[in-house]
C-alpha cells in the first residue's frame, strides 16, 4: 500500500475509503469483493461490513507491529517452508491429475473385500426396501395400495409410473442397493416406535400422518456387527484403492527423482 494520499495514488487506486496511520484502503480495493447477484441495498451493507472488518484487522495488525520485537516479527523461514509445502502440494496434484489411473475393476474391488473382510463389519443396521411416501389425497389410493403389495413385475412398472406422478418420495430398489436403517427412520418417523426385532425380510408396514401415506416393504436386513455386503462397500473400497495408488505413485516419483539427482551429482550429502 502507498503511504500517502498523493494525486498519483488517487489516479492509480481511486478515492481513499479508509486509513489506519499509513495503511490505506482505496476504492479500487473494493472493486471485486461483491458476490454476484447481490442487490443494491445488500451491497451497501456488505461493503460497509468489509470496510469495518478491514479497519478492525488493520488496527490490530499495526498494534502487533508495535508490540512485537524485530526478532518476533521475523517469519521468513516459516513463509519459505509454507511456500515449499504449497508448491509441493500443487506439483503432487498435477502429477496425480496427469498420471493416476483411476480405473478400478470389479475384480480388484472383490479381491480387496475378500482379503480385508474383517474391516467391513457393519456399525449400523442396513436394509433393502421398497419405500413410498405420497399425499393422502392422491386419486386411486386403493389401487395404489394394491400395487404396493404386489410382487408382479408388471405391477411394479405400474407402481413406478404412479410414484413418478404422485409420490413425494420413493425408492423402488431397482438395483438391489442397501440403505442405512437410521436414514429410513428419518424419512418415516413412526419407524422409531417399531421394535428392532420386528424389522425383518418379508415384513410390510403402512403408516399415515396428517398429510401423508407411507408404505414400506422389507426385502432383506443385515444387522450391525455382521459382515457388510460387498455392494454396500463398493464405493468405499474403490476410494481406498485409488488412495493407495495415489500414495504409491507419489512415492515412486519421489524415489525416481531422488535417484536421478544422486546419479547426476545434483544431490550431495556431506558427512
C-alpha positions as CSV (number, residue, x, y, z in Angstrom):
1,X,0.0,0.0,0.0
2,X,1.1,3.6,-0.7
3,X,1.9,5.6,2.3
4,X,0.4,8.9,1.3
5,X,-2.7,10.3,-0.4
6,X,-1.0,11.9,-3.5
7,X,-2.7,12.8,-6.8
8,X,-0.8,9.8,-8.4
9,X,-2.3,7.5,-5.8
10,X,-5.8,8.7,-6.5
11,X,-5.3,8.2,-10.2
12,X,-4.0,4.6,-9.7
13,X,-6.3,3.4,-6.9
14,X,-9.3,5.8,-6.8
15,X,-10.7,7.5,-3.8
16,X,-9.3,6.8,-0.3
17,X,-12.0,4.8,1.7
18,X,-10.3,4.3,5.0
19,X,-6.9,4.9,6.6
20,X,-5.1,3.5,9.6
21,X,-1.9,5.5,10.1
22,X,0.0,5.0,6.8
23,X,-2.1,2.0,5.6
24,X,-4.8,2.9,3.1
25,X,-7.9,1.2,1.8
26,X,-8.7,2.5,-1.7
27,X,-11.9,2.5,-3.8
28,X,-10.0,0.2,-6.2
29,X,-9.7,-2.4,-3.5
30,X,-13.4,-2.8,-3.3
31,X,-13.9,-3.4,-7.0
32,X,-14.3,-7.2,-7.0
33,X,-15.5,-8.0,-3.5
34,X,-19.3,-8.2,-4.1
35,X,-20.9,-11.6,-4.6
36,X,-22.7,-12.0,-7.9
37,X,-26.4,-11.2,-8.0
38,X,-26.4,-9.1,-4.7
39,X,-29.0,-6.3,-4.5
40,X,-28.0,-2.7,-4.2
41,X,-29.2,-2.4,-0.6
42,X,-27.4,-5.6,0.3
43,X,-24.2,-4.4,-1.5
44,X,-24.1,-1.2,0.6
45,X,-24.3,-3.2,3.8
46,X,-21.8,-5.7,2.5
47,X,-19.2,-3.0,1.6
48,X,-19.7,-1.3,4.9
49,X,-19.1,-4.6,6.7
50,X,-16.0,-5.2,4.6
51,X,-14.6,-1.7,5.4
52,X,-15.2,-2.1,9.1
53,X,-13.5,-5.6,9.1
54,X,-10.5,-4.2,7.2
55,X,-10.1,-1.4,9.7
56,X,-10.6,-3.7,12.7
57,X,-7.9,-6.1,11.4
58,X,-5.5,-3.4,10.3
59,X,-5.6,-1.7,13.7
60,X,-4.8,-4.9,15.4
61,X,-2.1,-5.7,12.9
62,X,-0.4,-2.4,13.4
63,X,-0.5,-2.8,17.2
64,X,1.2,-6.2,16.7
65,X,4.0,-4.4,14.8
66,X,4.5,-2.0,17.6
67,X,4.3,-4.7,20.4
68,X,6.4,-7.5,18.9
69,X,10.2,-7.3,18.7
70,X,12.0,-7.4,15.3
71,X,13.0,-11.0,16.1
72,X,9.4,-12.0,16.9
73,X,8.3,-10.4,13.6
74,X,10.7,-12.5,11.5
75,X,8.6,-15.1,9.7
76,X,10.9,-15.5,6.6
77,X,11.8,-19.1,7.5
78,X,8.1,-20.0,8.2
79,X,7.0,-18.3,5.0
80,X,9.7,-20.2,3.0
81,X,8.6,-23.5,4.4
82,X,5.0,-22.8,3.8
83,X,5.8,-21.9,0.2
84,X,7.6,-25.2,-0.2
85,X,4.6,-27.0,1.1
86,X,2.2,-25.2,-1.3
87,X,4.5,-25.8,-4.3
88,X,5.0,-29.5,-3.4
89,X,1.2,-30.0,-2.9
90,X,0.5,-28.3,-6.3
91,X,3.1,-30.4,-8.0
92,X,1.8,-33.6,-6.5
93,X,-1.8,-32.7,-7.6
94,X,-0.6,-32.0,-11.1
95,X,1.2,-35.4,-11.2
96,X,-1.9,-37.2,-10.0
97,X,-4.1,-35.4,-12.5
98,X,-1.8,-36.4,-15.3
99,X,-0.6,-39.8,-14.4
100,X,-3.0,-41.5,-11.9
101,X,-5.0,-44.4,-13.3
102,X,-8.4,-44.2,-11.6
103,X,-9.9,-47.3,-13.3
104,X,-10.8,-49.8,-10.6
105,X,-12.3,-53.2,-11.8
106,X,-14.9,-55.1,-10.0
107,X,-12.4,-58.0,-9.7
108,X,-10.0,-55.7,-7.8
109,X,-12.8,-54.5,-5.5
110,X,-13.9,-58.0,-4.8
111,X,-10.3,-59.2,-4.1
112,X,-9.8,-56.3,-1.6
113,X,-13.1,-57.1,0.1
114,X,-12.3,-60.8,0.5
115,X,-8.8,-60.0,1.8
116,X,-9.9,-57.4,4.3
117,X,-13.4,-58.7,5.3
118,X,-12.5,-58.1,9.0
119,X,-12.6,-54.4,8.2
120,X,-16.1,-54.5,6.9
121,X,-18.3,-55.2,9.9
122,X,-21.4,-53.1,9.9
123,X,-21.7,-50.4,12.5
124,X,-25.4,-49.9,11.8
125,X,-28.3,-52.0,10.6
126,X,-28.9,-51.8,6.8
127,X,-31.9,-52.8,4.7
128,X,-33.2,-53.4,1.2
129,X,-36.6,-52.0,0.9
130,X,-39.5,-50.7,-1.3
131,X,-40.4,-47.3,0.2
132,X,-43.1,-44.9,-0.9
133,X,-44.4,-41.6,0.5
134,X,-47.5,-40.0,-1.1
135,X,-50.0,-37.3,-0.2
136,X,-53.2,-38.8,1.5
137,X,-55.5,-37.4,-1.2
138,X,-54.0,-38.9,-4.4
139,X,-56.5,-40.4,-6.8
140,X,-57.0,-44.2,-6.9
141,X,-55.3,-44.6,-3.5
142,X,-56.9,-48.1,-3.2
143,X,-55.4,-49.2,-6.5
144,X,-52.1,-47.7,-5.4
145,X,-52.0,-49.7,-2.2
146,X,-52.9,-52.9,-4.0
147,X,-49.9,-52.3,-6.3
148,X,-47.6,-51.8,-3.3
149,X,-48.3,-55.3,-2.1
150,X,-47.9,-57.0,-5.5
151,X,-44.7,-58.7,-6.4
152,X,-45.6,-59.0,-10.1
153,X,-43.1,-57.2,-12.4
154,X,-45.9,-55.6,-14.5
155,X,-47.5,-54.2,-11.3
156,X,-44.1,-52.9,-10.2
157,X,-43.9,-51.0,-13.5
158,X,-47.4,-49.5,-13.0
159,X,-46.5,-48.6,-9.4
160,X,-43.4,-46.8,-10.5
161,X,-45.4,-44.8,-13.1
162,X,-47.8,-43.8,-10.3
163,X,-44.9,-42.9,-8.0
164,X,-43.4,-40.6,-10.7
165,X,-46.8,-38.9,-11.0
166,X,-47.9,-38.7,-7.3
167,X,-45.2,-39.6,-4.8
168,X,-43.4,-37.1,-2.6
169,X,-40.5,-39.6,-2.3
170,X,-40.0,-43.2,-3.3
171,X,-37.3,-45.9,-3.5
172,X,-38.0,-48.9,-5.7
173,X,-34.8,-50.8,-5.0
174,X,-34.3,-51.5,-8.8
175,X,-30.6,-52.2,-8.3
176,X,-30.8,-54.0,-5.0
177,X,-28.9,-51.4,-3.1
178,X,-28.7,-51.3,0.7
179,X,-29.8,-48.3,2.8
180,X,-28.9,-47.3,6.4
181,X,-32.0,-48.1,8.5
182,X,-31.4,-45.0,10.6
183,X,-31.7,-42.9,7.4
184,X,-35.0,-44.5,6.7
185,X,-36.2,-43.7,10.2
186,X,-35.6,-40.0,9.3
187,X,-38.0,-40.5,6.4
188,X,-40.6,-42.4,8.3
189,X,-40.8,-41.1,11.9
190,X,-43.2,-43.8,13.0
191,X,-40.4,-46.4,12.4
192,X,-38.8,-45.2,15.6
193,X,-41.6,-46.9,17.5
194,X,-41.2,-50.3,15.8
195,X,-39.2,-52.9,17.7
196,X,-35.9,-53.8,16.1
197,X,-36.7,-57.5,16.1
198,X,-39.8,-56.7,14.0
199,X,-37.7,-55.3,11.1
200,X,-37.1,-58.5,9.1
201,X,-37.3,-59.7,5.5
202,X,-40.8,-60.0,4.1
203,X,-42.4,-57.6,6.6
204,X,-44.6,-54.7,5.3
205,X,-45.7,-51.6,7.1
206,X,-48.3,-48.8,6.4
207,X,-48.2,-45.5,8.2
208,X,-50.1,-42.3,7.9
209,X,-49.8,-38.9,9.4
210,X,-51.8,-35.7,8.9
211,X,-50.7,-35.2,5.3
212,X,-49.0,-38.4,4.0
213,X,-49.3,-42.1,3.4
214,X,-46.2,-44.3,3.9
215,X,-45.6,-47.8,2.6
216,X,-42.6,-49.9,3.4
217,X,-41.6,-53.4,2.4
218,X,-38.5,-55.0,3.8
219,X,-36.7,-57.2,1.3
220,X,-33.6,-58.0,3.4
221,X,-31.9,-57.0,6.6
222,X,-28.2,-57.0,7.7
223,X,-27.6,-56.3,11.4
224,X,-24.8,-54.3,12.9
225,X,-21.6,-56.2,13.7
226,X,-22.3,-58.6,10.8
227,X,-20.3,-58.7,7.6
228,X,-21.2,-55.7,5.4
229,X,-22.3,-56.7,1.9
230,X,-19.9,-56.1,-1.0
231,X,-22.2,-53.8,-2.9
232,X,-22.7,-51.6,0.2
233,X,-18.9,-51.2,0.5
234,X,-18.1,-50.9,-3.2
235,X,-17.7,-47.1,-3.4
236,X,-15.6,-47.1,-0.1
237,X,-13.3,-49.8,-1.4
238,X,-12.9,-48.0,-4.8
239,X,-11.9,-44.8,-3.0
240,X,-9.4,-46.7,-0.8
241,X,-7.8,-48.4,-3.8
242,X,-7.5,-45.1,-5.6
243,X,-5.9,-43.5,-2.4
244,X,-3.4,-46.4,-2.3
245,X,-2.5,-45.7,-5.9
246,X,-2.0,-42.1,-5.1
247,X,0.5,-42.8,-2.4
248,X,2.3,-45.4,-4.5
249,X,2.5,-43.1,-7.5
250,X,3.9,-40.2,-5.5
251,X,6.3,-42.4,-3.6
252,X,7.6,-43.9,-6.9
253,X,8.0,-40.4,-8.5
254,X,9.8,-39.1,-5.4
255,X,12.2,-42.1,-5.4
256,X,12.8,-41.7,-9.1
257,X,13.7,-38.0,-8.8
258,X,15.9,-38.8,-5.7
259,X,17.9,-41.5,-7.5
260,X,18.3,-39.3,-10.7
261,X,19.6,-36.4,-8.5
262,X,22.1,-38.8,-7.0
263,X,23.2,-40.2,-10.3
264,X,23.6,-36.7,-11.9
265,X,25.6,-35.4,-8.9
266,X,22.8,-32.8,-8.2
267,X,22.5,-34.3,-4.7
268,X,25.4,-34.3,-2.3
269,X,25.2,-35.3,1.3
270,X,28.3,-34.5,3.4
271,X,29.3,-36.5,6.5
